[in-house]
């Protein structure tokens, strides 16, 4: 026995009522659960504390920080022991020399994370081997991105894929799945995924189905056409039988608030039909992305140079301002409070940083769209924003839906971050269990551990059982508190006493131990 946890209140992840027990850890696995009288050289007294499985984040963008020592070990102190990444369309592999610049651009632009890392690999096996060389503070599983497949085959083309091009994408996908990818991610509101038709997506889904992989779908729209975008994914699941996950389900834009019940009914009909579906969501009303994405994809989809050229055209600029202000295009008019719902962050100029476009507009004496364009021109396309697009009551309705898994959708970044990167799971526990009392602790833990483990085929993680992997969190529930907010997003949360990863102590009282015993999960 390597570690003995005594006097624990065990919340095992499956949703059953908590029970009292001791837990023995041997060789990276849970060797015994019960009343243990044997002695051990390393004992954790968990009296008055909860012991639960390590948190599994089924939709993470933490992969952009794996090679950065400042970023790579931040999340383990929150109890996150497994990260499932490669979401929303781009992935580092497979790649090809002739389109490398474009592939790197769409990958790093997705999250706005800086400090790009080298890609000394081409296929998916090479990518996983590069990750395995790192001192990992979590277990990582990876999806292959549809956008990456499309660029490898079609470059910058935005046309309908030919039969030959679809076949070439299928071959790349098949190879990546054979080399350890867990499935495929869609990013259908971004370049180039937005230009794929349903036929192309369906044919790729057939390959994923052959491997019993999963599709994680960032759909075409989460606002005006939210219902239709979800229906498209359900139809693909129906036609192919593929395992389909509807990623970060939400209703964005004030004009669309109230559609949540209908969307959940549509999803429930798919479950009732027997389709292999799942959904996930995060508990924040604000999203986080580059400021230029207040504009439609036609403005920025083919690269930053083209976007700046468009900004410099007075006629185009005026049309863009008018269309954005009136809500004919872009997201600003549908944010909560309009320009007051768009907050500029990670901006080098302190005159703009952490202020809303409404505040900046008043200070500059210009309309808020012109202000946004000037900020981008002056400070670059790396400027980020919080965009408050969801209704809080509707968000709660989606989070409390019985099939919803909890995700962060978080990415590391320099400067001010979205609190979801460090605070999602703590906020979920504090808000829905401690404050609102809408969920039991057992049910809330299940949505963060057992449900994603089952959905993503992590058969020996996500629950506390003898023989399972010893990914564990020791939680001081009485004093537990989420310390992450929009103003102070980094936490760490209070009350996370210990985090065990593959049987070793990886964090204690908010401090990473440096063990680095995480694993790459090949599928």
C-alpha positions as CSV (number, residue, x, y, z in Angstrom):
1,X,0.0,0.0,0.0
2,X,1.4,3.4,-1.1
3,X,-1.2,5.8,0.4
4,X,-3.9,5.2,2.9
5,X,-6.8,7.6,3.1
6,X,-8.6,7.2,6.5
7,X,-12.1,8.3,7.7
8,X,-13.4,9.5,4.3
9,X,-16.9,10.4,3.3
10,X,-16.8,8.6,0.0
11,X,-18.8,10.2,-2.9
12,X,-17.9,7.5,-5.5
13,X,-19.1,9.3,-8.7
14,X,-22.0,7.0,-9.6
15,X,-24.6,9.1,-7.8
16,X,-25.3,6.6,-4.9
17,X,-25.4,8.1,-1.4
18,X,-22.1,8.9,0.2
19,X,-20.7,6.4,2.7
20,X,-17.9,6.2,5.2
21,X,-14.8,4.2,4.3
22,X,-11.0,4.1,4.2
23,X,-9.3,3.9,0.8
24,X,-6.0,2.2,0.0
25,X,-3.9,3.2,-3.0
26,X,-1.3,0.8,-4.4
27,X,0.6,1.0,-7.6
28,X,-1.5,3.8,-9.1
29,X,-4.8,2.1,-8.4
30,X,-7.4,1.9,-5.7
31,X,-6.6,-1.5,-4.0
32,X,-9.2,-1.5,-1.3
33,X,-12.2,0.5,-0.1
34,X,-13.7,-0.3,3.3
35,X,-12.5,-0.5,6.9
36,X,-8.7,-0.9,6.6
37,X,-6.7,-1.8,9.7
38,X,-3.3,-2.2,8.0
39,X,-0.7,0.4,8.6
40,X,0.8,2.6,5.8
41,X,3.8,4.9,5.7
42,X,1.8,7.7,4.0
43,X,-1.6,8.4,5.6
44,X,-4.1,11.1,4.7
45,X,-6.6,11.7,7.5
46,X,-9.8,12.7,5.7
47,X,-12.0,13.0,8.8
48,X,-14.7,15.6,8.0
49,X,-13.8,15.6,4.3
50,X,-15.2,14.2,1.1
51,X,-13.2,11.9,-1.2
52,X,-14.4,11.9,-4.8
53,X,-13.0,10.9,-8.2
54,X,-10.7,13.2,-10.0
55,X,-12.6,15.7,-12.2
56,X,-12.8,14.9,-15.9
57,X,-13.2,17.9,-18.2
58,X,-14.7,16.5,-21.3
59,X,-14.3,19.8,-23.3
60,X,-11.0,21.5,-22.6
61,X,-8.6,23.6,-24.6
62,X,-5.8,23.1,-22.2
63,X,-3.8,21.4,-24.9
64,X,-2.5,24.8,-26.1
65,X,-0.6,25.0,-22.7
66,X,0.9,21.5,-22.5
67,X,4.3,22.7,-23.7
68,X,4.3,25.9,-21.6
69,X,5.6,25.5,-18.0
70,X,3.6,28.6,-16.8
71,X,0.3,27.1,-18.0
72,X,0.7,23.3,-18.0
73,X,0.2,22.7,-14.3
74,X,-2.4,25.3,-13.3
75,X,-5.6,23.1,-13.3
76,X,-4.5,20.2,-11.2
77,X,-5.0,22.3,-8.1
78,X,-8.7,22.5,-9.0
79,X,-9.0,18.7,-8.9
80,X,-9.0,18.3,-12.7
81,X,-7.2,15.1,-13.4
82,X,-8.3,14.3,-16.9
83,X,-8.6,16.7,-19.9
84,X,-10.3,15.7,-23.1
85,X,-9.0,18.2,-25.8
86,X,-8.8,18.9,-29.5
87,X,-12.3,20.5,-29.6
88,X,-14.0,22.9,-32.0
89,X,-12.4,21.9,-35.2
90,X,-8.6,22.4,-35.2
91,X,-5.9,20.0,-33.9
92,X,-2.2,20.0,-34.4
93,X,-2.3,16.7,-36.2
94,X,-2.5,15.4,-38.8
95,X,-0.7,18.3,-40.6
96,X,1.0,18.8,-44.0
97,X,3.9,21.1,-44.9
98,X,2.1,22.8,-47.8
99,X,-0.6,24.2,-45.5
100,X,1.3,24.5,-42.2
101,X,0.9,28.3,-41.8
102,X,-2.9,28.0,-42.2
103,X,-3.2,25.0,-39.9
104,X,-1.2,26.7,-37.2
105,X,-3.3,29.9,-37.6
106,X,-6.7,28.2,-37.2
107,X,-5.4,26.2,-34.2
108,X,-3.9,29.1,-32.2
109,X,-6.6,31.6,-33.2
110,X,-9.3,29.4,-31.8
111,X,-8.5,30.2,-28.2
112,X,-6.5,33.4,-28.6
113,X,-3.7,31.7,-26.6
114,X,-0.3,33.1,-27.3
115,X,3.2,31.4,-27.3
116,X,2.6,28.9,-30.1
117,X,4.7,25.7,-29.8
118,X,6.6,23.7,-32.4
119,X,5.0,20.9,-34.4
120,X,7.9,18.5,-35.1
121,X,5.4,15.8,-36.1
122,X,3.0,15.2,-39.0
123,X,0.6,12.4,-38.1
124,X,-1.5,11.8,-34.9
125,X,0.9,9.3,-33.5
126,X,3.7,11.8,-33.6
127,X,1.5,14.4,-31.9
128,X,0.7,12.0,-29.0
129,X,4.4,11.0,-28.7
130,X,5.4,14.7,-28.4
131,X,2.9,15.1,-25.6
132,X,4.1,12.0,-23.9
133,X,7.5,13.5,-23.6
134,X,6.2,16.2,-21.3
135,X,5.9,16.1,-17.5
136,X,2.1,16.0,-17.5
137,X,0.0,17.1,-14.5
138,X,-3.2,15.6,-15.9
139,X,-4.2,12.7,-18.2
140,X,-4.9,13.8,-21.7
141,X,-7.1,12.4,-24.5
142,X,-7.3,14.0,-27.9
143,X,-9.8,14.5,-30.7
144,X,-8.8,15.1,-34.3
145,X,-10.2,18.3,-35.8
146,X,-12.5,18.4,-38.8
147,X,-11.1,21.8,-39.7
148,X,-7.6,20.4,-39.8
149,X,-8.7,17.5,-42.1
150,X,-10.3,20.0,-44.4
151,X,-7.3,22.3,-44.6
152,X,-5.0,19.4,-45.2
153,X,-7.1,18.3,-48.2
154,X,-8.6,21.5,-49.5
155,X,-6.3,24.3,-48.2
156,X,-8.1,27.7,-48.2
157,X,-10.9,26.5,-50.5
158,X,-14.4,27.3,-49.2
159,X,-16.3,25.3,-51.9
160,X,-18.3,22.2,-51.4
161,X,-16.0,19.2,-51.0
162,X,-15.9,16.8,-53.9
163,X,-16.3,13.1,-53.5
164,X,-12.5,12.7,-53.9
165,X,-11.8,15.4,-51.2
166,X,-14.2,13.8,-48.8
167,X,-12.6,10.4,-49.4
168,X,-9.2,12.0,-48.7
169,X,-10.5,13.5,-45.4
170,X,-11.9,10.1,-44.5
171,X,-8.5,8.4,-45.0
172,X,-6.7,11.0,-42.8
173,X,-9.4,10.6,-40.2
174,X,-9.2,6.8,-40.3
175,X,-5.5,6.9,-39.8
176,X,-5.7,9.3,-36.9
177,X,-8.4,7.1,-35.2
178,X,-6.1,4.1,-35.7
179,X,-3.3,6.0,-34.0
180,X,-5.1,6.9,-30.8
181,X,-7.6,9.8,-31.5
182,X,-10.8,9.4,-29.4
183,X,-13.0,10.8,-32.2
184,X,-13.6,13.9,-34.3
185,X,-14.5,17.5,-33.4
186,X,-16.5,19.9,-35.5
187,X,-16.1,23.7,-35.4
188,X,-18.9,24.7,-37.7
189,X,-19.0,28.4,-36.9
190,X,-15.3,28.9,-37.7
191,X,-13.2,28.8,-40.9
192,X,-13.1,26.4,-42.6
193,X,-15.7,24.1,-40.9
194,X,-18.4,26.6,-41.6
195,X,-18.2,25.8,-45.3
196,X,-18.7,22.0,-44.9
197,X,-22.2,20.8,-45.9
198,X,-24.1,18.1,-44.1
199,X,-23.1,15.4,-46.6
200,X,-19.4,16.0,-45.9
201,X,-20.0,15.8,-42.1
202,X,-22.1,12.7,-42.5
203,X,-19.5,10.8,-44.5
204,X,-16.8,11.6,-41.9
205,X,-19.2,10.5,-39.2
206,X,-19.4,7.0,-40.8
207,X,-15.6,6.6,-40.3
208,X,-16.0,7.7,-36.6
209,X,-18.8,5.2,-36.2
210,X,-16.6,2.4,-37.6
211,X,-14.1,3.0,-34.8
212,X,-16.7,3.5,-32.1
213,X,-15.3,7.0,-31.7
214,X,-17.3,10.1,-30.7
215,X,-18.1,13.4,-32.4
216,X,-17.9,16.5,-30.3
217,X,-19.9,19.1,-32.2
218,X,-19.4,22.9,-32.0
219,X,-22.4,23.6,-34.2
220,X,-23.1,26.2,-36.8
221,X,-25.0,28.5,-34.6
222,X,-26.0,28.9,-31.0
223,X,-28.3,31.9,-31.5
224,X,-30.8,32.6,-34.2
225,X,-30.4,29.1,-35.8
226,X,-29.6,27.2,-32.6
227,X,-32.5,24.8,-33.1
228,X,-31.6,24.0,-36.7
229,X,-28.0,23.5,-35.9
230,X,-28.8,21.0,-33.2
231,X,-31.3,19.2,-35.5
232,X,-28.5,18.8,-38.1
233,X,-26.3,17.0,-35.6
234,X,-29.2,14.8,-34.4
235,X,-29.9,13.9,-38.0
236,X,-26.2,12.9,-38.6
237,X,-26.4,10.7,-35.4
238,X,-29.7,9.2,-36.7
239,X,-28.3,8.4,-40.1
240,X,-25.0,7.0,-39.1
241,X,-25.4,5.7,-35.5
242,X,-22.4,7.6,-34.4
243,X,-21.9,8.7,-30.8
244,X,-22.7,12.4,-30.9
245,X,-22.0,15.0,-28.2
246,X,-23.6,18.4,-28.5
247,X,-20.9,20.7,-27.1
248,X,-21.4,23.7,-24.9
249,X,-25.2,23.8,-25.3
250,X,-26.5,27.3,-24.8
251,X,-28.9,29.9,-26.2
252,X,-27.1,33.1,-27.2
253,X,-28.5,36.5,-27.9
254,X,-31.2,38.4,-26.1
255,X,-33.6,38.0,-29.1
256,X,-33.3,34.2,-28.6
257,X,-33.8,33.9,-24.9
258,X,-36.7,31.6,-24.2
259,X,-35.7,29.0,-26.8
260,X,-34.0,26.8,-24.2
261,X,-37.0,24.7,-23.4
262,X,-37.6,23.9,-27.1
263,X,-34.0,23.0,-27.6
264,X,-34.0,20.6,-24.6
265,X,-37.2,19.0,-25.9
266,X,-35.6,18.4,-29.3
267,X,-32.6,16.8,-27.6
268,X,-34.8,14.7,-25.3
269,X,-36.7,13.4,-28.3
270,X,-33.3,12.2,-29.6
271,X,-32.6,10.4,-26.4
272,X,-36.1,8.9,-26.4
273,X,-35.6,7.7,-29.9
274,X,-32.5,5.8,-28.8
275,X,-29.9,7.9,-30.5
276,X,-26.4,7.8,-29.0
277,X,-26.4,11.4,-27.8
278,X,-24.9,13.4,-25.0
279,X,-24.6,17.1,-24.1
280,X,-22.4,19.4,-22.1
281,X,-22.4,23.0,-20.9
282,X,-20.5,25.5,-18.7
283,X,-22.1,27.6,-15.9
284,X,-21.2,31.1,-17.1
285,X,-23.4,33.6,-19.0
286,X,-20.3,35.0,-20.8
287,X,-18.3,33.5,-23.5
288,X,-14.7,34.3,-24.2
289,X,-13.0,34.9,-27.5
290,X,-11.2,37.4,-29.7
291,X,-12.8,40.9,-29.9
292,X,-13.0,40.7,-33.7
293,X,-15.5,37.9,-33.5
294,X,-18.2,40.4,-32.6
295,X,-18.3,40.6,-36.5
296,X,-19.5,37.8,-38.8
297,X,-17.1,35.2,-40.2
298,X,-17.1,36.9,-43.6
299,X,-15.0,39.7,-42.0
300,X,-12.3,37.6,-40.4
301,X,-12.7,34.0,-41.7
302,X,-9.9,34.2,-44.3
303,X,-7.3,35.7,-42.1
304,X,-6.2,38.8,-40.3
305,X,-4.5,40.6,-43.2
306,X,-7.8,40.4,-45.2
307,X,-9.7,41.7,-42.1
308,X,-7.5,44.8,-41.8
309,X,-7.8,45.5,-45.5
310,X,-11.6,45.4,-45.1
311,X,-11.4,47.7,-42.2
312,X,-9.4,50.2,-44.2
313,X,-12.1,50.5,-46.9
314,X,-14.4,53.4,-45.8
315,X,-17.5,52.0,-47.5
316,X,-17.0,48.6,-46.1
317,X,-16.3,50.0,-42.6
318,X,-19.5,52.1,-42.6
319,X,-21.6,49.2,-43.7
320,X,-20.1,47.0,-41.0
321,X,-20.8,49.6,-38.4
322,X,-24.4,50.0,-39.5
323,X,-25.0,46.3,-39.8
324,X,-23.5,45.6,-36.3
325,X,-25.3,48.5,-34.6
326,X,-28.7,47.4,-36.0
327,X,-28.2,43.7,-35.3
328,X,-28.2,42.7,-39.0
329,X,-24.9,41.0,-38.4
330,X,-22.6,40.2,-35.6
331,X,-23.2,39.6,-31.9
332,X,-23.0,43.0,-30.3
333,X,-26.7,44.0,-30.6
334,X,-27.8,40.7,-29.0
335,X,-25.4,40.8,-26.0
336,X,-26.9,41.5,-22.6
337,X,-27.2,45.3,-22.6
338,X,-25.8,45.6,-26.1
339,X,-22.3,47.2,-26.1
340,X,-22.5,47.0,-22.3
341,X,-22.4,43.2,-22.6
342,X,-19.0,43.2,-24.4
343,X,-16.0,43.6,-22.1
344,X,-12.6,44.1,-23.6
345,X,-9.8,42.1,-21.9
346,X,-6.2,41.2,-22.5
347,X,-5.7,44.5,-24.2
348,X,-2.2,46.1,-24.1
349,X,-3.7,49.6,-23.8
350,X,-4.9,50.3,-20.2
351,X,-7.3,52.9,-21.6
352,X,-9.4,50.0,-22.9
353,X,-8.6,47.0,-20.8
354,X,-11.3,45.6,-18.6
355,X,-13.9,48.1,-19.9
356,X,-17.1,47.5,-21.8
357,X,-17.5,48.8,-25.3
358,X,-20.3,51.0,-23.9
359,X,-17.8,52.6,-21.4
360,X,-15.2,53.0,-24.1
361,X,-17.7,54.5,-26.5
362,X,-18.7,57.1,-24.0
363,X,-15.1,58.0,-23.2
364,X,-14.0,58.1,-26.9
365,X,-17.2,59.9,-28.1
366,X,-17.5,57.3,-30.9
367,X,-20.1,54.6,-31.6
368,X,-19.1,51.3,-30.0
369,X,-18.4,49.4,-33.2
370,X,-16.0,52.1,-34.4
371,X,-14.3,51.8,-31.0
372,X,-14.0,48.1,-31.4
373,X,-12.4,48.4,-34.9
374,X,-10.0,51.1,-33.6
375,X,-8.9,48.9,-30.6
376,X,-8.2,46.0,-33.0
377,X,-6.3,48.2,-35.4
378,X,-4.3,49.8,-32.6
379,X,-3.7,46.8,-30.3
380,X,-3.9,43.8,-32.6
381,X,-6.2,40.9,-33.2
382,X,-5.1,39.2,-29.9
383,X,-7.4,41.5,-27.9
384,X,-10.0,39.3,-26.2
385,X,-13.5,39.9,-24.8
386,X,-16.1,38.6,-22.4
387,X,-19.3,38.5,-24.3
388,X,-22.4,38.2,-22.1
389,X,-24.9,36.5,-24.4
390,X,-26.9,34.1,-22.2
391,X,-29.8,34.5,-19.8
392,X,-29.0,33.2,-16.3
393,X,-32.2,31.4,-15.8
394,X,-32.0,29.6,-19.1
395,X,-28.4,28.7,-18.4
396,X,-29.5,27.1,-15.1
397,X,-32.2,25.2,-16.9
398,X,-29.6,23.7,-19.3
399,X,-27.1,23.0,-16.5
400,X,-29.7,21.2,-14.5
401,X,-31.0,19.0,-17.4
402,X,-30.3,15.4,-16.3
403,X,-28.1,14.5,-19.2
404,X,-25.8,17.6,-19.0
405,X,-22.1,17.0,-18.3
406,X,-20.1,19.9,-16.9
407,X,-17.3,21.4,-19.0
408,X,-14.9,24.3,-18.8
409,X,-14.3,25.1,-22.5
410,X,-11.3,26.8,-20.9
411,X,-8.0,27.7,-22.3
412,X,-4.8,29.0,-20.7
413,X,-3.7,32.4,-21.8
414,X,-1.4,35.3,-20.8
415,X,-3.1,38.1,-19.0
416,X,-6.7,38.1,-17.8
417,X,-8.5,34.8,-18.4
418,X,-12.1,33.7,-18.3
419,X,-12.9,32.3,-14.9
420,X,-14.2,29.1,-16.5
421,X,-10.7,27.9,-17.0
422,X,-10.0,27.6,-13.3
423,X,-13.4,27.9,-11.7
424,X,-16.0,26.0,-13.7
425,X,-16.3,22.9,-11.5
426,X,-16.0,24.7,-8.2
427,X,-18.7,27.2,-9.3
428,X,-21.0,24.3,-10.3
429,X,-20.6,22.7,-6.9
430,X,-21.0,25.9,-5.0
431,X,-23.9,27.3,-7.0
432,X,-26.1,24.3,-7.6
433,X,-25.3,22.2,-4.4
434,X,-24.4,24.7,-1.7
435,X,-26.3,27.8,-2.7
436,X,-29.4,26.8,-4.7
437,X,-29.6,23.2,-3.3
438,X,-30.9,22.1,-6.7
439,X,-28.6,19.1,-6.8
440,X,-27.2,16.7,-4.2
441,X,-23.4,16.6,-3.9
442,X,-23.5,13.0,-5.2
443,X,-25.5,14.0,-8.4
444,X,-23.2,17.0,-9.0
445,X,-20.0,14.9,-8.7
446,X,-21.5,12.3,-11.1
447,X,-21.9,15.0,-13.8
448,X,-18.2,15.9,-13.4
449,X,-16.7,12.4,-13.2
450,X,-18.7,9.2,-13.9
451,X,-20.8,10.7,-16.8
452,X,-17.9,12.0,-18.9
453,X,-15.9,8.8,-18.1
454,X,-18.6,6.6,-19.4
455,X,-19.3,8.8,-22.4
456,X,-15.7,9.0,-23.5
457,X,-14.9,5.4,-22.8
458,X,-12.6,6.0,-19.8
459,X,-13.4,2.7,-18.3
460,X,-11.1,2.7,-15.2
461,X,-11.7,6.4,-14.3
462,X,-14.5,8.6,-13.1
463,X,-15.6,6.4,-10.2
464,X,-14.1,5.1,-7.0
465,X,-13.9,1.4,-7.1
466,X,-11.4,-1.3,-6.3
467,X,-9.1,-1.8,-9.2
468,X,-9.8,1.6,-10.7
469,X,-7.2,4.3,-11.4
470,X,-6.4,6.3,-8.3
471,X,-7.4,9.8,-9.5
472,X,-8.9,11.3,-6.3
473,X,-9.8,14.6,-4.8
474,X,-10.0,15.1,-1.0
475,X,-12.4,17.9,-0.4
476,X,-13.0,20.0,2.7
477,X,-16.7,20.4,1.8
478,X,-17.7,22.4,4.8
479,X,-15.2,25.2,4.0
480,X,-15.3,24.7,0.2
481,X,-15.5,27.9,-1.8
482,X,-15.0,28.9,-5.5
483,X,-12.6,31.8,-5.5
484,X,-12.7,32.4,-9.3
485,X,-14.6,35.4,-10.7
486,X,-14.6,37.6,-13.8
487,X,-12.6,40.1,-11.9
488,X,-10.2,37.6,-10.3
489,X,-10.3,34.5,-12.5
490,X,-7.4,32.4,-11.3
491,X,-8.5,31.2,-7.8
492,X,-7.5,28.5,-6.7
493,X,-10.7,27.4,-5.0
494,X,-10.7,27.0,-1.2
495,X,-11.1,23.6,0.4
496,X,-9.4,21.3,-2.2
497,X,-7.1,19.6,0.3
498,X,-5.4,16.9,-1.9
499,X,-5.5,15.8,-5.5
500,X,-4.1,12.3,-6.4
501,X,-3.2,11.5,-10.0
502,X,-2.5,8.0,-10.9
503,X,-1.9,7.1,-7.3
504,X,0.5,10.0,-6.3
505,X,-0.2,13.2,-4.6
506,X,-0.2,15.8,-7.4
507,X,-1.5,18.9,-5.4
508,X,-1.9,19.8,-1.8
509,X,-3.8,22.8,-0.5
510,X,-3.7,24.6,-3.8
511,X,-0.1,23.9,-4.6
512,X,1.2,21.6,-7.4
513,X,3.7,19.0,-6.1
514,X,5.6,18.7,-9.4
515,X,5.2,14.9,-9.7
516,X,4.1,15.1,-13.3
517,X,2.6,11.6,-13.5
518,X,-0.2,12.3,-16.0
519,X,-0.7,10.0,-19.0
520,X,-1.7,10.2,-22.6
521,X,-4.9,8.3,-23.2
522,X,-4.8,6.5,-26.5
523,X,-8.1,5.1,-27.8
